[in-house]
């Protein structure tokens, strides 16, 4: 049993799905808050300080994309797991670009969802040890302050994106397999797939590379995974 229960905000406009999520999360030992539309979700995300947000994509008044982007714009870095019936790669990448930390497509297994939540909360504020800053191209990454600047302007990264980029920088020049990256950054408890990692890499490239389609810093090593190059 947890001494202090972690708090999860569930944002879902389908009441049947909402009630199922609430019941299972409470059984798993979490405190649960709920919202059924975008504005309510934004208000609770800003004021209630949840430890994690389960955010449906299709919501009344504001979409899940808009809620997530607004939270990030206002400096809220709580992990966000998007829930949606839409599952193509563009939708997932757009979700990561808006600041999501993970993405689950309906219908989903409640055991899988709980495993993803547990993994995200466990990795929490994991830090990568290394130099004070990393400089590459037009970018400067400060792991201690958790700030990325490009051409002197701060670039918004989710916690997951930051952890991944800091890890790649700390392993500059090494060809890293996808499995190694996922285990080291997310931990062995992570329930995601290699496609999830590829989506995060694509999102990072869009933010740091001059030409994301021809990356110079996060380079694909065919048949292996990725390598970071200054």
ChimeraX attribute file (.defattr): number of C-alpha atoms within 10 A of each C-alpha:
attribute: neighborCount
match mode: 1-to-1
recipient: residues
	/A:1	6
	/A:2	7
	/A:3	5
	/A:4	9
	/A:5	13
	/A:6	14
	/A:7	19
	/A:8	25
	/A:9	23
	/A:10	25
	/A:11	27
	/A:12	27
	/A:13	18
	/A:14	12
	/A:15	10
	/A:16	9
	/A:17	10
	/A:18	17
	/A:19	14
	/A:20	11
	/A:21	20
	/A:22	19
	/A:23	12
	/A:24	14
	/A:25	20
	/A:26	14
	/A:27	10
	/A:28	12
	/A:29	14
	/A:30	18
	/A:31	17
	/A:32	18
	/A:33	17
	/A:34	20
	/A:35	19
	/A:36	18
	/A:37	20
	/A:38	26
	/A:39	17
	/A:40	16
	/A:41	26
	/A:42	20
	/A:43	13
	/A:44	18
	/A:45	24
	/A:46	16
	/A:47	9
	/A:48	12
	/A:49	14
	/A:50	19
	/A:51	19
	/A:52	21
	/A:53	27
	/A:54	24
	/A:55	28
	/A:56	28
	/A:57	26
	/A:58	19
	/A:59	21
	/A:60	13
	/A:61	11
	/A:62	17
	/A:63	17
	/A:64	28
	/A:65	23
	/A:66	18
	/A:67	25
	/A:68	31
	/A:69	20
	/A:70	16
	/A:71	20
	/A:72	18
	/A:73	13
	/A:74	10
	/A:75	11
	/A:76	15
	/A:77	18
	/A:78	22
	/A:79	24
	/A:80	26
	/A:81	26
	/A:82	24
	/A:83	24
	/A:84	20
	/A:85	13
	/A:86	14
	/A:87	13
	/A:88	9
	/A:89	12
	/A:90	11
	/A:91	15
	/A:92	23
	/A:93	20
	/A:94	14
	/A:95	25
	/A:96	30
	/A:97	24
	/A:98	23
	/A:99	30
	/A:100	31
	/A:101	23
	/A:102	21
	/A:103	25
	/A:104	22
	/A:105	16
	/A:106	12
	/A:107	9
	/A:108	12
	/A:109	11
	/A:110	13
	/A:111	10
	/A:112	13
	/A:113	20
	/A:114	16
	/A:115	16
	/A:116	20
	/A:117	22
	/A:118	16
	/A:119	18
	/A:120	23
	/A:121	15
	/A:122	14
	/A:123	16
	/A:124	15
	/A:125	11
	/A:126	11
	/A:127	15
	/A:128	18
	/A:129	11
	/A:130	14
	/A:131	11
	/A:132	10
	/A:133	16
	/A:134	16
	/A:135	14
	/A:136	15
	/A:137	14
	/A:138	12
	/A:139	19
	/A:140	18
	/A:141	22
	/A:142	17
	/A:143	23
	/A:144	13
	/A:145	9
	/A:146	14
	/A:147	15
	/A:148	24
	/A:149	16
	/A:150	17
	/A:151	10
	/A:152	10
	/A:153	10
	/A:154	13
	/A:155	15
	/A:156	18
	/A:157	23
	/A:158	22
	/A:159	20
	/A:160	22
	/A:161	21
	/A:162	20
	/A:163	21
	/A:164	22
	/A:165	25
	/A:166	23
	/A:167	20
	/A:168	23
	/A:169	26
	/A:170	17
	/A:171	15
	/A:172	15
	/A:173	15
	/A:174	14
	/A:175	17
	/A:176	19
	/A:177	15
	/A:178	18
	/A:179	14
	/A:180	13
	/A:181	18
	/A:182	21
	/A:183	12
	/A:184	13
	/A:185	20
	/A:186	21
	/A:187	15
	/A:188	12
	/A:189	15
	/A:190	18
	/A:191	18
	/A:192	17
	/A:193	11
	/A:194	13
	/A:195	11
	/A:196	19
	/A:197	18
	/A:198	16
	/A:199	19
	/A:200	23
	/A:201	21
	/A:202	18
	/A:203	22
	/A:204	21
	/A:205	21
	/A:206	15
	/A:207	17
	/A:208	22
	/A:209	18
	/A:210	14
	/A:211	11
	/A:212	16
	/A:213	10
	/A:214	11
	/A:215	16
	/A:216	19
	/A:217	22
	/A:218	23
	/A:219	17
	/A:220	17
	/A:221	14
	/A:222	9
	/A:223	8
	/A:224	12
	/A:225	18
	/A:226	22
	/A:227	20
	/A:228	22
	/A:229	17
	/A:230	13
